[in-house]
Structures are given as C-alpha cells and as structure tokens.
Amino acid sequence: MKKEMITIIGGGASGLVAAIFAKRNGADVTILERNNRIARKILATGNGRCNYTNVTANGLDYNNPDFVGYGLSHFSPQKAIAFFEELGIEPKIEGQGKAYPLSEQASSIVDVFLYELERLEIPVVSDAFVTRILRKQNGFVLILEDGRQFDTDKVILSTGGNSMPKSGSDGSGYDLAKNLGHHVTEVFPSIVKLKLDSPYLRHLEGIKMPTHLELLVGEEVIQTEYNDIIFGNYGISGPATLDISRKALELYRAGENPYLKLTLVTALDRRQVEERFLKLQDKPTDQSLVGLIHKRYISAIIKEAGIEKQNTLFKDLSKSEQVKLTDLLFNWRFKITGSKSFHDAQATAGGVDLKEIDSQTMESKRIPGLYITGEVMDIDGRCGGYNLQWAWTSGALAGTHAATGKAYDQNQ
Ligand SMILES: Cc1cc2nc3c(=O)[nH]c(=O)nc-3n(C[C@H](O)[C@H](O)[C@H](O)COP(=O)(O)OP(=O)(O)OC[C@H]3O[C@@H](n4cnc5c(N)ncnc54)[C@H](O)[C@@H]3O)c2cc1C
C-alpha cells in the first residue's frame, strides 16, 4: 500500500496527537509550525499545570454534543489518560474530575511530545507560517509566507482558534479553510472574563470567594454555577464566571440583555437573615453586615439599596430599605456588557462549520484529504480539561483516518 504523505498545519495540542497517530499508523508525517517551537499554548494551560483532560467529559460539556459524542466515546478521557501514561505522564485527578500531570508541570506534556516526535522521527518545520492551501490532482500544495512550498497527499488543519493569539493561534486557520470553500461561523471569545455595568466595581475589585452565580435573561435562569468568582475593575472572572461566559456572550451578542445574579448568602435563609438583623438592629447598618458577607461588598450593597448613610442604625432604616437590603443579599444583579478580548480568552466559540466535517474521521466533507482538528472548528467545551480533551480526540481520529482510510478503532 502507498505510504500517505500527511502534512499537519500547526504543532499545537491537536496537531501533535494527529501527527503521532498518523505516523504510528504508517504515514509519512511532517508538522509545519509558525512559531520557532511547538506547543506554546500548552505551556500556559491550567495555570502552568495543564489540566489535560476531565475524566467526566461527555458530549453535554460542549456546544455541540451530537458532533463530539462519537469521538469522545471512542477516544475518551480514559483513552487520553492511557495515551499520556504510555508517554510517561502519571495522572493526578483532582476535584470535578480534572486531570493534571503528577509533576504539576505543563512542560511535562510538551517534553513527552517532543520525545515522542523524535522517537517516531516526525520532522517539525518551525517558522513555517502557512498562508495558502492549494488543491492539485491527488493532493495539495501548501504555500508559506516566506515563499516555501510543500507538496502533500493530505492536510490536517490544526491551527487552533483565536484565543491567546500570541501563542500562534490568531485565526489564520479560518482563512485557510475559507479559501478552500469552507464556511466559518461567527467566532467570539469563550472561557473569558465578563465586563459588567456597575458603579461599584472599584469597591468590589479583589473579592475572591465561592459564590452562587446565575445567568439570567429577564427572570429566566439560563445557567447556574457555584464556584469562585473574582471581581476586577472591568467586571468579573473566576471559574464560575468563565463557565458561564460562553452562554452569556452568546445571549449578549443576540441582544438578549443577560444579567448575572449573585447570591451573597447561601448558608442562611431569608428568615434567618431577618432574625439576625432584628438582633443587631441597634448597630449601624454597615456593622450589621460585618461577618455575614465579604467586607468589600458592604458599602456597595448599602448604596445599591438606596441607603444614604452607611452608619444609619439598622432600626432607623425605612421598612423598604430593610427589605431592599435583605433582597440584595439573595439577589444582586449585574448587567453584562461584553467580555475581555481573545487575548484573555481560553477558548474560541464558533469556527469551521460542523456540517462540513465528518464527526467520525474529522475529514472535510467538501475537500477529501483535508482534515480539521481542535479549536479551529466550531467546537468549544467548558472550563476544566474539556478543550484539550477535544484536541486529543479530534487529533487521534484525524491522524488515524488520514493514514489508513479507516476510522479510529478504540481497541487499537
Ligand atoms: C491561557 C489558556 C489556558 C488554557 N488552559 C486549558 C486547560 O487547562 N485545559 C484545557 O482543556 N484547555 C485549556 N485551554 C484551551 C486549550 O489550550 C485549547 O483548546 C487547545 O490548545 C486547542 O488545541 P488546537 O490544537 O486546536 O490549537 P493550539 O493548541 O492553539 O495550536 C495551534 C497551533 O497552530 C499554529 N498555527 C496557527 N496558524 C498557523 C499557520 N497558519 N501556519 C502554521 N502554524 C500555525 C500555532 O502557532 C499553534 O502552535 C487553555 C487555553 C488558554 C489560552
């Protein structure tokens, strides 16, 4: 059988796995990477620890459960853990199923990739920025920015999305796909800090604590998270926010006016809080909140309740002020006004239209011999190891099929 010549555009998460699977399945593989080294983004993942999968990952953790379902049930998180174990990575499974290398270093993941590429004799051409993919009879020609050209039988497009452009994934893959006739859905940042419209951000900046956070449109609850939030002078971040950001921005972009609702007090119910205020009614209002909520919330929430003087005795507040203050402890709303940019985002929502990609092989339905992996396609997952899992899964499926013409076999 003829040995397939496969060229991978992008030496990031999905491209590296695609290369390894293609080579292990007998193909002649080359990686073209625009940077002077591979896997820059991997080094930044998981705050430098690389949360490389999530053992609970399933279709519902992604924007398109149907599309990812096949891949995740074949190259599953357990398969990813076994793949990395074989390369030398001992998994450390933390809360909520997040897997990290036992070394706690993202560089371990990069090091084992580098060793495996060397062992399999997969060449990496660095400083190789691909600007055009041309079709020719039975293959492709890849044109680089500096004029170099590479002939190949098959191409795996693994250029990443638009998040963290300084890592090399600046959206150039979308143009490559579009030039070949693919459609690209609207892209926007995901797993990203949200901007809020609030006069209190200066007071709230620096607050970091687990909070019950809800995404609302009108009175409809769209998503609920309980995890850390962090206030900044622009708005809000932290894991709970990052997880909500995808849906929040989708709604915001659709003109739906989404809000975040914070429940500052979760351990006590409303009656218990009212009893507390009754006991402390001789105290100034700000003092009546000390020990109940984070200190930095206090002056902001009193202002939001329309109370002019922070030190008014609680018993001297009007009934409606008392009710409003109590309400806010359980239901404080902030208008979402957008997000930080792709520079701050961990993932990209949108990308190459999934209708044009075979979900079992990652081969383009428009251009036979072209495969698309990872974040450049319209797939994004939650925060917590899900996006890298998709990179590994899509890379394994694409590399295997490109080399053999057969779908990835989970028993292999
Ligand atoms: C700060 C940060 C932290 C993250 N943490 C996590 C985490 O802990 N867990 C998790 O699951 N996910 C995490 N992610 C998301 C995860 O890193 C990505 O989803 C994943 O890397 C996507 O893999 P990819 O192969 O599609 O693209 P990438 O890994 O981005 O790789 C794309 C590669 O293609 C190269 N390239 C691009 N265009 C061209 C071109 N035209 N020619 C040649 N080369 C090109 C780029 O230089 C890059 O090396 C994080 C993301 C960021 C930004």
The ligand as a Tripos MOL2 file, in Angstrom:
@<TRIPOS>MOLECULE
LIG
   53    58     1     0     0
SMALL
NO_CHARGES

@<TRIPOS>ATOM
      1 C1         -4.3660   30.5110   28.9120 C.3       1 LIG1
      2 C2         -5.0520   29.2490   28.4460 C.ar      1 LIG1
      3 C3         -5.2230   28.2040   29.3540 C.ar      1 LIG1
      4 C4         -5.8870   27.0360   28.9420 C.ar      1 LIG1
      5 N1         -5.9960   26.0210   29.8420 N.ar      1 LIG1
      6 C5         -6.6200   24.8710   29.4590 C.ar      1 LIG1
      7 C6         -6.6900   23.7620   30.3400 C.ar      1 LIG1
      8 O1         -6.0950   23.7630   31.4380 O.2       1 LIG1
      9 N2         -7.3900   22.6670   29.9270 N.ar      1 LIG1
     10 C7         -7.9940   22.6030   28.6970 C.ar      1 LIG1
     11 O2         -8.6170   21.5970   28.3780 O.2       1 LIG1
     12 N3         -7.8850   23.6180   27.8150 N.ar      1 LIG1
     13 C8         -7.1960   24.7310   28.1550 C.ar      1 LIG1
     14 N4         -7.0660   25.7530   27.2480 N.ar      1 LIG1
     15 C9         -7.5940   25.5590   25.8700 C.3       1 LIG1
     16 C10        -6.6410   24.6580   25.0520 C.3       1 LIG1
     17 O3         -5.3160   25.0730   25.2340 O.3       1 LIG1
     18 C11        -7.0090   24.7170   23.5590 C.3       1 LIG1
     19 O4         -8.3680   24.3630   23.4110 O.3       1 LIG1
     20 C12        -6.1580   23.7630   22.7440 C.3       1 LIG1
     21 O5         -4.7820   24.0880   22.8440 O.3       1 LIG1
     22 C13        -6.5770   23.8140   21.2590 C.3       1 LIG1
     23 O6         -5.7370   22.9530   20.5270 O.3       1 LIG1
     24 P1         -5.5200   23.2010   18.9790 P.3       1 LIG1
     25 O7         -4.6560   22.1220   18.5060 O.co2     1 LIG1
     26 O8         -6.8230   23.3900   18.3070 O.co2     1 LIG1
     27 O9         -4.7720   24.5980   18.8640 O.3       1 LIG1
     28 P2         -3.4740   25.1850   19.5560 P.3       1 LIG1
     29 O10        -3.0600   24.3510   20.7240 O.co2     1 LIG1
     30 O11        -3.7680   26.6140   19.7650 O.co2     1 LIG1
     31 O12        -2.3410   25.0100   18.4460 O.3       1 LIG1
     32 C14        -2.4020   25.6500   17.2040 C.3       1 LIG1
     33 C15        -1.0080   25.7050   16.6230 C.3       1 LIG1
     34 O13        -1.0650   26.0620   15.2500 O.3       1 LIG1
     35 C16        -0.0570   27.0240   14.9590 C.3       1 LIG1
     36 N5         -0.5210   27.7940   13.7880 N.ar      1 LIG1
     37 C17        -1.6120   28.6010   13.7240 C.ar      1 LIG1
     38 N6         -1.7710   29.0820   12.4790 N.ar      1 LIG1
     39 C18        -0.7670   28.5640   11.7400 C.ar      1 LIG1
     40 C19        -0.4040   28.6850   10.3730 C.ar      1 LIG1
     41 N7         -1.1310   29.4060    9.5260 N.pl3     1 LIG1
     42 N8          0.7150   28.0350    9.9360 N.ar      1 LIG1
     43 C20         1.4560   27.2700   10.7940 C.ar      1 LIG1
     44 N9          1.1480   27.1170   12.0870 N.ar      1 LIG1
     45 C21         0.0350   27.7360   12.5730 C.ar      1 LIG1
     46 C22         0.0410   27.8320   16.2470 C.3       1 LIG1
     47 O14         1.2550   28.5270   16.3300 O.3       1 LIG1
     48 C23        -0.1280   26.7400   17.3060 C.3       1 LIG1
     49 O15         1.1090   26.1580   17.6630 O.3       1 LIG1
     50 C24        -6.3930   26.9190   27.6170 C.ar      1 LIG1
     51 C25        -6.2080   27.9810   26.7140 C.ar      1 LIG1
     52 C26        -5.5350   29.1270   27.1140 C.ar      1 LIG1
     53 C27        -5.3370   30.2490   26.1290 C.3       1 LIG1
@<TRIPOS>BOND
     1     1     2 1
     2     2     3 ar
     3     2    52 ar
     4     3     4 ar
     5     4     5 ar
     6     4    50 ar
     7     5     6 ar
     8     6     7 ar
     9     6    13 1
    10     7     8 2
    11     7     9 ar
    12     9    10 ar
    13    10    11 2
    14    10    12 ar
    15    12    13 ar
    16    13    14 ar
    17    14    15 1
    18    14    50 ar
    19    15    16 1
    20    16    17 1
    21    16    18 1
    22    18    19 1
    23    18    20 1
    24    20    21 1
    25    20    22 1
    26    22    23 1
    27    23    24 1
    28    24    25 2
    29    24    26 1
    30    24    27 1
    31    27    28 1
    32    28    29 2
    33    28    30 1
    34    28    31 1
    35    31    32 1
    36    32    33 1
    37    33    34 1
    38    33    48 1
    39    34    35 1
    40    35    36 1
    41    35    46 1
    42    36    37 ar
    43    36    45 ar
    44    37    38 ar
    45    38    39 ar
    46    39    40 ar
    47    39    45 ar
    48    40    41 1
    49    40    42 ar
    50    42    43 ar
    51    43    44 ar
    52    44    45 ar
    53    46    47 1
    54    46    48 1
    55    48    49 1
    56    50    51 ar
    57    51    52 ar
    58    52    53 1
@<TRIPOS>SUBSTRUCTURE
     1 LIG1         1 GROUP 0 **** ****
